[in-house]
Amino acid sequence: MYQIVPGAPGDHPIPGGAGESPMKKKHSYESRPLVLAGMLGCLLVLAAVVSWCYYSASLRKAQLLKTELLDLNKDGFIIHNHAGAIIFSMAFKSGTLDLDSCSKDGNILSCTQSNSGKLNFFIQTVRPKDTVMCYRVRWEELQSQQSVEHAMAYNGSHWYGGAETATQYWPVRFQGEQEPQPFITSDVYSNRNAFGGILERYWLSSNATAIKINDSVPFHLGWSEKDKTFRFHARYRDSPFRPPEGMQVLPELSYRVCVGSDVTSIHKYMVRRYFPKPIKVPSQEVFKKPLWSTWAFHKTAVSQEKLLRYAADITKHGFTCSHLELDDRYTADYGEFDFDPQKFPNASGMFQELREAGFQVSLWTHPFINYDSINFGVAVENGLLVREPSGELPALVRWWNGIGGILDFTNPKAREWYSSHLRTLKHNYDVTSFKFDAGETNYLPRQFSTSAPLADPSTFTRRYTEMAIPFNERAELRVGYQSQNISCFFRIIDRDSVWGYELGLKSIIPTVLTVSILGYQFVLPDMIGGNAYPNRTTGDLYSNFGLPDRELYIRWLELSAFMPAMQFSIPPWAYDEEVVQIAQKFTELHENLVAPRVLELAGEVLDTGDPIIRPLWWIANDDEAAYKIDSQFLIGDDLMVAPVLEPGKQERDIYLPAGRWRSYKGEHFDKGPMYLTDYPVDLDEIAFFTWVH
């Protein structure tokens, strides 16, 4: 018999057979949980490694999307101050970034893809000085022809700038929901919802941030009161903007955001960096003595006899005059450049008589040639007018005095033709200067062509303002776009003879502060008492004569005395002797107290561009109350003015920022900031305070 010897070499027990060891069988069963645990441990380690890799990648991505206090995400970006608080935020509304397409190279963070396709997006950080940080932002579509929209949040701050508007608030107060509309110059008197004739793509925040939209952008502005955002929008479709010739119709939104240590210093930086400066100070006489216009008092019914009597009355009542402004309408038809012989039978003799009486005279002018003017055919024949899109025919436009053509100021021939007529008037009658009216883009045809193509319609406004340069000593413009270097007076749009914020007395300080922030410092605050238009005039017992309310007129006069220049039309003697005496008092105060300070500041404007008329926060930028005050202002840093702007009031609340102040009555206040409640101000007074050093 064969015997199996346990453990012999080469022998293997049969699994489960009689020869398998019971201990071996038990060990196999016990090892399985250990294997499973090991496998689970490996999986956990692997998961941890993967998680760490993802976390590290996320950290790297998060770090990639940061640059100098700015954090980028797919939906927008935010900017922090050094304390970590969010001071600026912009949301991308027309598309989102593909963050996997983003990269960082030095101070430039860029992305190449969005959810709509290829794009050129970047944020470049620039530190121009120790106290300022700027960010250049550009979103350029490379495939989509629709639009680009970013939405800037208020962030609980107060914003200033943008444009003159019919209902003007300080700070900016946008109401309701507004779809983006072209940000171009317009006549807010005729369209109360449009942007005004003085306009720049610039806004400033109490958070010490400022934004400047680039000139190349086909820029539209909207807003949302609900979301508390400004809507910055770029598009060519259904828009008056045109891409540069030879370029694709692909929209681009680009801008600069700059952050400073305080609102005053960041504004000073932006003005010095981005706004042109005037090259000279206009006539000192206009700053010192009132300008007298025929418009509000005589309207288009002005004549030689009325003008001479108006001038004689100025002298008779003891008033001074920088110059006398002969407004609409002294020509027979609109578009002509000589006097209507029916209304002005001896224009040369009239000018001679006015010169002998010590008056200089300026004339009203405008860019229109009505179709019934003898010059319309001349302008058509010589190709001087803005044309229809085909370029073959002049485009007819409607303005407040009829229908005609509008001169094409991109055409050197039209510029010279217009200028030559003004020079002839100046030579023949010794005219001192001109009041350049209109110039807004809303008076261009809806579809048009010009000698030099206009990518931005507001460039037409810029070309028109240039026509004032040869006459800038006493010239007057009511429009401005990139025109801060034109050294003449900029008049805010016609005011209605009412008390409120819509083109009324209360709108004057917010409007002057706004255009000053936009770089226009030589401001005319329109005619004292408003224009006395029918149905737009607050009247009293004088209303039968078409005069504004007497109290309104006096309060308007007092405010104007503290503006850079004063402009009368409705004369004080149209009321009574008391009004005449108050007017004499304030014209003297303007000449002796206000004008010397204004002229000193006007000289500084040439170098700095800083406002002459300043908001209270200019000297109190850590004072929340100062950011909201719209009924007081500063002349320079040391003269504060608080006019009465409410009917029936002979007192008002006045806010004094921190510092030592002396009132016009001789009182001293040195425990500010403080409110003076119901501070008494008689009808023949205006409250003003000087800084005591």
C-alpha positions in Angstrom: 0.0 0.0 0.0 1.0 3.5 -0.7 1.2 5.9 2.3 1.0 9.7 1.9 3.6 11.4 4.1 2.5 14.8 5.3 4.8 17.7 4.4 6.8 15.8 1.8 8.3 18.0 -0.9 6.0 18.6 -3.9 2.9 17.4 -2.1 -0.1 19.9 -2.0 -3.1 19.4 0.0 -6.4 19.3 -1.8 -8.5 22.3 -0.9 -11.1 21.3 1.5 -9.7 17.8 1.5 -8.9 15.7 4.4 -5.3 16.8 4.4 -6.0 20.6 4.9 -5.0 22.1 8.2 -7.9 23.5 10.3 -5.6 26.4 11.4 -4.9 27.3 7.8 -8.6 27.4 7.0 -9.3 29.7 9.9 -6.5 32.2 9.0 -7.8 32.7 5.4 -11.2 33.7 6.6 -9.8 36.2 9.1 -7.5 37.9 6.5 -10.4 39.1 4.2 -11.5 42.1 6.4 -7.9 43.2 6.6 -7.6 43.2 2.8 -10.8 45.2 2.5 -9.7 47.7 5.1 -6.4 48.1 3.3 -8.2 48.7 0.0 -10.5 51.2 1.7 -7.5 52.9 3.3 -5.9 53.2 -0.1 -9.0 54.7 -1.5 -9.2 57.2 1.3 -5.6 58.2 0.8 -6.2 58.5 -2.9 -9.3 60.7 -2.3 -7.3 62.8 0.1 -4.6 63.3 -2.5 -7.1 64.1 -5.2 -8.9 66.6 -2.8 -5.6 68.2 -2.0 -4.8 68.5 -5.7 -8.2 70.1 -6.3 -7.8 72.3 -3.3 -4.3 73.4 -4.4 -5.6 74.0 -7.9 -8.5 76.0 -6.5 -6.0 78.0 -4.4 -3.9 78.6 -7.5 -7.0 79.5 -9.6 -8.2 81.9 -6.8 -4.8 83.4 -6.6 -4.7 83.7 -10.4 -7.9 85.6 -10.4 -6.6 88.2 -7.9 -4.6 91.3 -8.7 -3.8 94.1 -6.3 -7.0 94.3 -4.2 -9.2 93.1 -7.1 -11.0 89.7 -7.2 -12.3 88.4 -10.5 -15.0 85.7 -11.0 -17.0 84.6 -14.0 -19.8 87.0 -13.3 -17.8 90.2 -12.5 -15.2 91.6 -10.2 -14.9 93.5 -7.0 -12.3 95.9 -5.6 -11.4 96.1 -1.9 -9.8 98.9 0.0 -6.7 98.2 2.2 -9.0 97.4 5.2 -10.7 94.7 3.1 -14.1 96.4 2.6 -15.6 96.2 -0.9 -15.6 99.7 -2.4 -16.4 98.9 -6.0 -18.2 96.1 -7.8 -19.0 95.4 -11.4 -21.2 92.6 -12.7 -20.9 91.1 -16.2 -24.5 91.1 -17.5 -24.1 90.2 -21.2 -21.9 87.1 -20.7 -19.9 85.1 -18.2 -16.2 84.3 -18.4 -14.8 80.8 -18.9 -12.3 80.9 -16.0 -10.4 78.0 -17.5 -9.4 80.3 -20.3 -7.9 82.9 -17.9 -4.2 83.5 -17.3 -2.1 86.0 -15.5 1.1 87.6 -16.8 2.6 90.1 -14.5 0.0 92.9 -13.8 -2.3 91.7 -16.6 -5.1 89.2 -15.9 -6.7 88.0 -19.2 -9.3 85.6 -20.5 -10.0 84.4 -24.0 -13.4 82.6 -23.8 -16.9 83.5 -22.5 -20.2 81.6 -22.7 -20.8 83.2 -26.1 -17.5 82.4 -27.7 -14.1 84.0 -28.2 -13.3 87.4 -26.6 -10.5 89.6 -25.6 -10.9 90.3 -21.9 -8.2 91.8 -19.6 -7.8 93.7 -16.4 -4.4 95.5 -16.2 -3.3 96.9 -12.9 -1.5 100.3 -13.0 -0.2 102.1 -9.9 0.5 105.7 -11.2 1.3 107.0 -7.7 1.5 105.7 -4.2 -2.0 106.8 -3.2 -3.7 105.8 -6.5 -4.4 102.3 -7.9 -6.0 102.1 -11.4 -7.4 99.1 -13.3 -7.8 99.1 -17.1 -10.7 96.9 -18.1 -11.6 95.7 -21.6 -14.2 93.3 -22.8 -14.1 93.0 -26.6 -16.3 90.5 -28.4 -14.6 88.6 -31.2 -17.6 86.7 -32.5 -20.9 88.1 -31.1 -22.2 91.2 -32.8 -24.8 91.9 -30.1 -23.7 94.0 -27.1 -21.6 94.1 -24.0 -23.1 95.2 -20.7 -21.6 95.6 -17.3 -23.5 96.8 -14.3 -21.8 99.0 -11.6 -23.3 98.8 -8.1 -23.8 101.9 -6.0 -22.2 99.9 -3.1 -23.9 102.2 -0.6 -21.9 105.2 -1.8 -22.8 108.5 -3.4 -22.1 109.1 -7.1 -21.5 112.4 -9.0 -20.8 113.3 -12.7 -22.1 112.1 -16.0 -24.3 114.7 -17.6 -26.4 117.8 -17.2 -30.0 116.7 -16.9 -33.4 118.4 -16.7 -34.1 117.2 -13.2 -30.7 117.5 -11.6 -29.8 116.0 -8.2 -26.6 116.0 -6.2 -25.6 113.3 -5.7 -26.9 111.4 -8.8 -30.4 110.0 -8.2 -31.6 107.7 -10.9 -35.2 106.8 -10.6 -37.1 103.8 -12.0 -35.7 101.3 -14.6 -34.1 102.7 -17.7 -32.9 100.6 -20.6 -29.5 101.7 -21.9 -29.8 104.7 -24.2 -27.1 106.4 -26.3 -24.9 108.6 -24.0 -24.8 111.6 -26.3 -25.5 115.3 -26.0 -29.1 116.4 -26.2 -31.3 119.4 -25.5 -32.9 118.6 -22.2 -35.2 121.6 -22.5 -37.0 120.0 -25.4 -36.6 116.4 -24.1 -36.7 116.3 -20.3 -35.6 112.6 -20.2 -32.5 113.0 -22.3 -28.8 113.5 -21.3 -27.9 117.1 -21.5 -25.7 119.4 -23.6 -22.7 119.2 -21.3 -21.7 115.6 -20.8 -18.6 113.4 -20.1 -18.1 109.7 -19.6 -17.0 110.1 -16.0 -18.4 109.3 -12.6 -17.0 109.8 -9.1 -17.9 108.0 -5.9 -17.8 109.0 -2.2 -15.9 105.6 -1.8 -12.9 107.4 -3.4 -13.4 105.5 -6.7 -13.8 107.0 -10.2 -14.6 105.5 -13.6 -13.9 106.8 -17.0 -15.4 105.1 -20.1 -13.0 105.0 -23.1 -13.7 107.3 -26.1 -13.7 104.3 -28.5 -16.8 102.7 -26.8 -20.2 102.9 -28.5 -21.5 103.9 -25.1 -25.1 103.6 -23.8 -26.2 104.3 -20.2 -29.1 102.8 -18.3 -29.9 102.2 -14.7 -31.9 100.2 -12.2 -33.3 101.8 -9.1 -34.3 98.3 -7.9 -30.9 96.8 -8.3 -29.1 100.0 -7.4 -26.9 99.8 -10.5 -25.6 101.9 -13.4 -25.8 99.9 -16.6 -22.8 100.4 -18.9 -23.6 99.1 -22.4 -21.7 99.0 -25.7 -23.4 98.3 -29.0 -23.7 99.4 -32.6 -27.0 97.7 -33.5 -29.9 100.1 -33.3 -27.5 102.9 -32.2 -26.2 106.2 -33.6 -22.6 105.0 -33.0 -20.7 103.8 -36.0 -17.6 101.6 -36.0 -14.4 103.1 -37.5 -14.2 102.7 -41.2 -12.9 99.3 -42.2 -13.5 97.8 -38.7 -15.8 94.9 -37.9 -19.1 95.7 -36.2 -18.0 94.0 -32.9 -18.8 95.9 -29.7 -16.2 96.7 -27.1 -16.6 98.0 -23.5 -13.5 99.4 -22.0 -12.9 101.7 -19.1 -10.6 102.7 -16.3 -11.4 102.4 -12.6 -9.2 104.3 -10.2 -9.1 104.1 -6.4 -7.6 106.8 -4.1 -7.3 107.6 -0.5 -10.2 110.0 -0.5 -12.8 111.4 -3.0 -11.1 114.8 -3.4 -7.7 113.5 -4.2 -8.9 110.8 -6.6 -10.9 113.4 -8.5 -7.9 115.7 -8.7 -5.9 112.8 -10.1 -8.5 112.0 -12.7 -9.0 115.6 -13.8 -5.2 116.1 -14.2 -4.8 112.8 -16.1 -7.9 112.7 -18.4 -9.4 116.2 -18.9 -7.9 118.9 -21.1 -7.5 122.2 -19.4 -8.5 125.7 -20.7 -5.5 127.6 -22.1 -6.5 131.0 -20.7 -9.0 132.8 -18.4 -11.8 134.5 -20.3 -12.6 138.2 -19.9 -12.2 139.5 -16.3 -15.0 141.9 -17.0 -17.6 139.1 -17.4 -16.5 137.6 -14.1 -16.8 141.0 -12.4 -19.9 142.7 -14.0 -23.2 141.3 -15.1 -24.0 140.2 -18.6 -27.4 141.6 -19.8 -29.3 139.5 -22.4 -32.4 140.6 -24.3 -33.9 137.1 -24.4 -36.1 136.5 -21.4 -37.4 140.1 -21.4 -38.0 140.6 -25.1 -37.8 137.1 -26.7 -38.0 137.3 -30.5 -39.8 140.7 -30.4 -36.5 142.5 -29.9 -35.9 145.5 -32.1 -33.5 148.4 -32.4 -35.7 150.7 -30.3 -36.1 148.1 -27.6 -32.4 147.3 -27.4 -31.5 151.0 -27.1 -34.1 151.6 -24.4 -32.9 148.4 -22.5 -29.3 149.7 -22.6 -30.4 153.2 -21.4 -32.4 151.7 -18.5 -29.3 149.7 -17.4 -27.4 153.0 -17.1 -30.4 154.9 -15.7 -30.8 152.5 -12.8 -27.1 152.6 -11.9 -26.0 149.1 -13.0 -22.7 148.1 -14.6 -22.5 145.8 -17.7 -19.8 143.5 -19.0 -21.5 143.3 -22.3 -25.0 143.5 -23.8 -26.2 140.3 -25.5 -28.6 140.7 -28.5 -30.4 137.4 -28.7 -32.8 135.9 -31.2 -34.1 137.4 -33.5 -32.2 140.2 -35.2 -32.0 138.7 -38.7 -34.8 138.4 -41.2 -34.4 134.6 -41.6 -32.5 132.0 -39.7 -29.2 131.3 -41.4 -28.5 134.8 -42.3 -25.8 137.0 -40.9 -27.0 140.6 -41.1 -29.7 142.7 -39.5 -33.4 142.7 -40.4 -33.9 146.2 -41.9 -37.5 146.2 -40.6 -36.5 145.7 -37.0 -33.1 147.3 -37.2 -33.3 150.1 -39.7 -29.9 151.6 -38.8 -27.8 148.9 -37.2 -24.5 150.7 -37.7 -25.9 153.8 -36.0 -27.3 151.7 -33.2 -23.9 150.1 -32.5 -22.3 153.5 -32.7 -24.7 154.8 -30.1 -24.2 151.8 -27.8 -20.4 152.2 -28.0 -20.6 155.8 -27.1 -22.8 154.8 -24.1 -20.0 152.4 -22.9 -21.7 149.2 -24.1 -20.0 146.2 -25.8 -22.4 144.0 -27.7 -22.4 140.2 -28.4 -24.7 138.5 -30.9 -26.7 135.3 -30.8 -25.7 132.6 -33.3 -26.6 129.0 -34.1 -25.7 126.2 -36.6 -29.0 126.1 -38.6 -29.9 127.5 -42.0 -33.6 127.4 -42.6 -34.9 126.4 -46.0 -36.4 129.8 -46.6 -33.1 131.6 -45.9 -31.2 133.1 -48.9 -28.2 131.1 -47.6 -29.8 127.7 -47.8 -29.2 127.5 -51.6 -25.6 128.7 -51.1 -25.0 126.0 -48.4 -26.5 123.3 -50.6 -24.5 124.3 -53.6 -21.2 124.3 -51.7 -21.9 121.1 -49.7 -21.8 122.8 -46.3 -24.7 121.0 -44.7 -25.0 117.6 -42.9 -26.3 115.2 -45.6 -28.6 112.2 -45.9 -26.9 108.8 -45.6 -26.4 108.6 -49.3 -24.4 111.8 -49.2 -26.2 113.3 -52.1 -28.8 115.6 -50.5 -28.8 117.8 -47.5 -30.7 116.4 -44.6 -33.5 118.5 -43.3 -33.8 119.0 -39.5 -36.5 120.5 -37.2 -35.4 122.8 -34.5 -37.2 125.2 -32.2 -37.3 127.9 -34.9 -38.3 125.9 -37.9 -37.0 123.5 -40.5 -33.7 123.7 -42.4 -30.2 122.2 -42.7 -27.5 122.1 -40.1 -23.9 123.1 -40.9 -21.4 120.2 -41.1 -18.6 121.3 -38.8 -16.5 118.3 -39.7 -16.2 120.0 -43.1 -13.4 122.6 -43.3 -15.3 124.5 -45.9 -18.4 124.8 -43.7 -16.2 125.9 -40.7 -14.6 128.6 -42.7 -17.8 129.8 -44.3 -19.5 130.1 -40.9 -16.4 131.7 -39.2 -16.0 134.2 -42.0 -19.6 135.4 -41.5 -19.0 135.8 -37.8 -15.7 137.7 -38.5 -17.6 140.0 -40.9 -20.2 140.8 -38.3 -17.5 141.4 -35.7 -15.6 143.7 -38.2 -18.6 145.6 -39.6 -20.3 146.4 -36.2 -17.4 146.0 -33.7 -19.2 143.0 -32.2 -17.4 141.8 -29.1 -18.3 138.1 -29.3 -21.1 135.6 -29.8 -23.6 133.4 -27.9 -23.3 130.0 -29.5 -26.7 128.3 -29.1 -27.6 124.7 -29.7 -24.9 122.2 -30.8 -26.5 119.1 -29.3 -26.6 115.8 -31.3 -30.4 115.5 -31.1 -30.6 118.2 -33.7 -28.8 116.0 -36.2 -31.0 113.9 -38.5 -31.7 110.4 -37.3 -29.7 109.0 -40.2 -27.0 111.3 -41.7 -23.5 111.5 -43.2 -20.8 114.1 -42.6 -17.7 115.1 -44.4 -15.6 113.3 -41.8 -17.4 110.2 -40.5 -18.5 110.4 -36.8 -18.0 107.2 -34.9 -19.4 109.1 -31.8 -22.2 111.6 -32.6 -21.1 113.8 -29.7 -17.9 114.6 -31.7 -20.2 116.9 -33.6 -20.8 118.9 -30.4 -17.0 119.0 -29.9 -16.5 120.4 -33.5 -19.2 123.0 -32.8 -17.6 124.2 -29.6 -14.4 124.8 -31.5 -16.1 127.5 -33.5 -16.1 129.7 -30.4 -12.3 129.6 -30.0 -11.5 132.8 -32.0 -14.1 134.7 -29.9 -13.5 133.0 -26.6 -12.8 136.1 -24.6 -16.5 136.7 -24.1 -18.0 133.7 -26.0 -20.8 131.7 -24.5 -21.6 128.0 -25.2 -24.4 125.8 -23.9 -22.8 122.5 -25.0 -19.6 120.7 -24.1 -18.1 117.3 -24.8 -14.3 116.9 -24.4 -14.3 120.7 -24.7 -12.8 121.7 -21.3 -9.9 123.3 -23.1 -12.1 125.9 -24.9 -11.6 129.0 -22.8 -15.1 130.5 -22.8 -18.2 130.6 -20.6 -20.4 127.5 -20.5 -24.0 128.3 -19.9 -26.3 125.8 -18.3 -29.5 125.1 -20.3 -32.5 127.5 -20.1 -34.2 127.5 -16.7 -37.9 127.7 -16.1 -39.1 130.4 -13.7 -40.0 127.9 -11.0 -38.6 126.8 -7.6 -38.0 123.1 -8.0 -35.4 120.6 -9.2 -36.7 120.4 -12.8 -35.0 123.3 -14.5 -35.9 125.5 -11.5 -34.0 127.4 -8.8 -33.2 124.3 -6.8 -31.5 122.7 -9.9 -28.9 125.4 -10.2 -26.5 124.3 -7.5 -26.6 120.6 -8.5 -26.1 121.5 -12.2 -23.2 123.8 -11.6 -21.6 121.3 -9.3 -22.1 118.5 -11.9 -20.6 120.4 -14.8 -17.8 121.6 -12.6 -16.9 118.0 -11.7 -16.9 117.3 -15.5 -14.2 119.9 -15.9 -16.2 123.0 -17.0 -15.3 125.8 -14.6 -16.2 129.1 -16.3 -20.0 128.6 -15.7 -22.9 130.9 -16.5 -25.9 129.9 -14.4 -28.4 131.1 -17.0 -30.6 134.2 -16.6 -31.7 135.5 -13.2 -35.3 134.5 -12.5 -35.4 132.0 -15.4 -36.7 132.6 -18.9 -40.3 133.4 -18.0 -41.8 131.0 -20.5 -45.6 130.8 -20.6 -47.0 128.0 -18.4 -43.5 127.4 -17.0 -43.4 130.4 -14.7 -44.3 130.7 -11.0 -46.2 134.0 -10.9 -47.7 136.3 -8.3 -49.5 139.6 -8.7 -46.9 140.4 -11.3 -47.8 137.4 -13.4 -50.1 139.4 -15.6 -47.0 141.1 -17.0 -45.3 137.7 -17.6 -42.8 138.2 -14.8 -41.6 135.4 -12.5 -42.6 135.5 -8.9 -40.9 138.4 -7.1 -39.6 136.4 -4.2 -38.2 133.7 -6.6 -36.5 136.5 -8.6 -34.8 137.9 -5.5 -33.6 134.5 -4.2 -32.3 133.7 -7.7 -30.5 137.0 -7.9 -28.8 136.3 -4.5 -27.6 132.8 -5.6 -26.3 134.1 -8.9 -24.2 136.8 -7.1 -22.1 133.9 -5.7 -21.7 132.1 -9.1 -18.6 132.7 -11.4 -20.7 135.2 -13.5 -24.1 136.9 -13.3 -26.6 137.1 -16.2 -29.6 139.4 -16.2 -32.4 139.6 -18.7 -35.6 140.3 -16.8 -34.5 143.7 -15.3 -34.9 144.4 -11.6 -36.8 147.7 -12.4 -39.6 145.5 -13.9 -40.6 144.9 -10.3 -40.1 147.8 -7.9 -37.5 150.1 -6.2 -36.8 147.6 -3.4 -35.9 144.9 -6.0 -33.6 147.4 -7.7 -31.8 148.2 -4.5 -31.4 144.5 -3.6 -30.0 143.9 -7.1 -27.6 146.8 -6.8 -26.4 145.5 -3.4 -25.7 142.0 -4.8 -24.1 143.1 -8.0 -21.7 145.2 -5.9 -21.1 142.2 -3.5 -20.4 140.0 -6.5 -17.9 142.5 -7.9 -16.1 143.3 -4.6 -16.2 140.0 -2.7 -16.9 137.1 -5.1 -15.2 138.0 -8.4 -11.7 138.6 -6.9 -11.8 135.1 -5.3 -13.3 133.5 -8.5 -10.6 135.1 -10.7 -7.9 133.8 -8.4 -9.3 130.3 -8.7 -9.8 130.7 -12.4 -6.1 131.2 -12.8 -5.5 127.9 -11.0 -7.9 126.1 -13.3 -5.4 126.4 -16.1 -3.0 124.2 -14.2 -5.2 122.0 -12.1 -8.7 121.8 -13.6 -10.0 121.9 -10.0 -13.6 123.3 -9.6 -14.2 126.9 -8.7 -17.6 126.0 -7.3 -17.0 123.1 -5.0 -19.2 120.6 -3.0 -18.9 120.6 0.7 -17.2 117.2 0.7 -14.2 118.9 -1.1 -13.0 119.9 2.4 -14.9 117.3 4.4 -14.4 114.0 2.7 -14.8 111.9 5.9 -18.1 113.5 6.6 -21.1 111.5 5.5 -23.5 114.5 5.8 -21.4 116.6 3.4 -21.9 114.1 0.6 -25.6 114.6 0.5 -25.9 118.4 0.7 -27.2 120.0 -2.5 -28.3 123.4 -1.4 -24.9 124.7 -0.2 -21.5 125.1 -2.0 -18.0 126.4 -1.6 -16.1 129.0 -3.6 -12.6 127.6 -3.3 -12.0 126.1 0.1 -12.8 129.0 2.3 -16.1 130.7 1.3 -19.3 128.7 1.9 -22.7 129.8 0.6 -26.2 128.7 1.8 -28.9 130.5 -0.2 -32.6 130.3 0.6 -34.3 128.1 -2.1 -37.8 127.7 -0.6 -40.8 130.0 -1.1 -42.0 131.9 1.9 -38.9 131.2 3.9 -36.7 133.7 5.8 -34.7 131.1 7.5 -33.0 127.8 6.6 -31.0 124.9 8.1 -27.3 125.2 7.5 -24.6 122.6 7.8 -21.1 123.7 8.9 -18.4 121.1 8.3 -15.7 120.8 11.0 -13.5 123.9 11.3 -13.7 127.5 12.4 -16.3 129.6 10.5 -17.3 133.3 10.6 -20.7 134.2 9.3 -21.5 137.3 7.2 -23.0 138.7 10.4 -19.8 138.4 12.3 -20.7 135.3 14.3 -18.0 132.7 15.1 -18.6 128.9 15.0 -15.7 126.6 15.9 -17.3 123.4 17.3 -18.3 121.8 14.1 -19.5 119.8 12.4 -22.9 121.2 13.3 -26.3 122.1 12.0 -27.6 125.7 12.4 -31.4 125.1 12.6 -33.7 127.8 11.3 -30.9 130.2 10.8 -32.5 133.6 10.0 -32.0 134.9 6.5 -34.0 138.0 5.5 -35.4 138.4 2.0 -32.5 140.8 1.1 -29.8 138.5 2.5 -27.9 135.3 1.6 -26.1 133.3 4.3 -22.4 132.9 3.7 -19.5 131.9 5.9 -15.7 132.3 5.6 -13.1 129.9 6.9 -11.1 131.4 9.8 -7.5 130.2 9.6 
